[in-house]
Amino acid sequence: MDSRFQQTVQVHSGDQNVLSDQAQRSANQAIGFLMQQAVENADCISLAAGLVDEESLPVRIVREAVAELLSDADSGRKLLQYGITSGPERLRRVFRTNLARLEHCADELRDLPLSHLVLTTGSQQLLSLVTQALFNPGDICLVAAPTYFVYIDVLQAAGAEIVPVTADADGMRPDSLAAAFQQIESSGKLHRVKLVYVVSDFDNPSGVSVSAARRPKILRIVQQYSLDHRIFLLEDCAYRELRYDGEAIPSIWSLDRTRETVILAQTFSKSFSPGIRVGMGVLPQSLVKAVTDLKGNEDFGSAHLNQHIVASAISTGAYVEHVRSVCESYRRKRDAMLATVEHEFAGLPGVTWFKPQGGMYVWMRLPDHIETGFASPLFHRATHVDKVMYVPGELSYPANWPDRPRCEMRLSFGVQNVAGITEGISRLASAVRWVLEARTQQAVSQSSAE
């Protein structure tokens, strides 16, 4: 992080002597500083926020579900009482049926024990619980480069060593994953590898999906190196249902016939409502007790009524219809962003971007010499003059990785309407052009002086 970020952390860190090691490792959170920037630049058009489209939130579905669930006082009181740590068995059966729909399983996954399912407070809680269950300081997690920056913070808080693995337009590269494992093995540290983390569909931040051809290869590599201990693969499917083009791809989890390698994380925050905060995890048998024990320490059961609201929407068919509507809305906004990016940036040398088939983000790369970080001239110009915000791409790599690119950015089309997206991209292009022109003028001045 840049020096301003570090200073902000130090001002608010208090007396470090009374804090645990984990609390101190959690101090440099990118998400906290990013949210602070959003507050300080509230007059900006935000292409940074990973929030969902407020117009798409299911007010009517939730209102009708709550009215039905609470229509009988006796049964309603039960829903307003505590639930259980893993979630009620009846609800887990509903969520399992929904997973079977996504996997195109006609048998409703009846052979998947309900004990392997756990209902969580969004998928973020599952990511945290799995990390707590597996990692001691110095243990290793392999991640795609780039990857979800909030999970990078979770890993850093756990004291994990994060190993970036090269990714391209088809997701994490199997050859790079194998090479990373070989290097770790050669250094005598294979026993410290606990996890490979993959966002398989419409990755946050890049919008990339792991191709169908690569998914079994990645799984095989992880299993190949599980020699003396089990190495798990955590498949984050947060954006899976937000597909606008192409055919759905079976999850990596569905390819794990033993069901002992892949941990599946799913959330209804992006497809339904983040305010309800319902997620679901599918765990290998060997992790069920550890994860649920840790969850018991945190909440001994996520919000009971909220779980019933989502289950009701799934059971009535309202959820599937809602997702279809959400995808239509996001498709229009994605198309608007891509069309405006093409119009504004096509003539700028060295600027490239990825066209996602789903999700909420467009990933852009500028020429190597144009930095995008919080302390960069571009970020200052964008937020203070052109009044637009983006997420610096460097946040999506381990902070101590010397090779992390400094010239990328994540652009979200989630929260803005089409007009806001169009204007925001226009403003961003203005800021980029200003930086490019300033560098050209500086080069001319230096040449003249020589």
Buried (B, 14 or more C-beta within 10 A) or exposed (E): BBEEBEEBBEEEEEEEEEBEEEEBBBBBBBBBBBEEBBEEBEEBBBBBBBBBBEEBBBEEBBEBBBEBBBEEEEEBEBBEEEBBBBBBEEBBBBBBBBBBBBEEBEEBBEEBEBBBBBBBBBBBBBBBBBBBBBBEEEBBBBBBBBBBBBBBBBBBBBBBBBBBBBBBEBBBBBEBBBEBBEEBBEEEBBEBBBBBBBBBBBBBBBBBBBBEEBBBBBBBBBBEBBEEEBBBBBBBBBBBBBBBEEEBBBBBBBBBEEBBBBBBBBBBBBBBBBEBBBBBBBBBEEBBEBBBEBBEEBBEBBBBBBBBBBBBBBBBEBBBEBBEEBBEBBBBBBBBBBBBBEEBBEEBEEBEBBBBBBBBBBBBBBBEEBBBBBEBBBBEBBBEEBBBBBBBBBBBBBBEEEEBBBBBBBBBBBBBBBEBBBBBBBBBBBBBBBBBEEBEEEEEEEEEEE
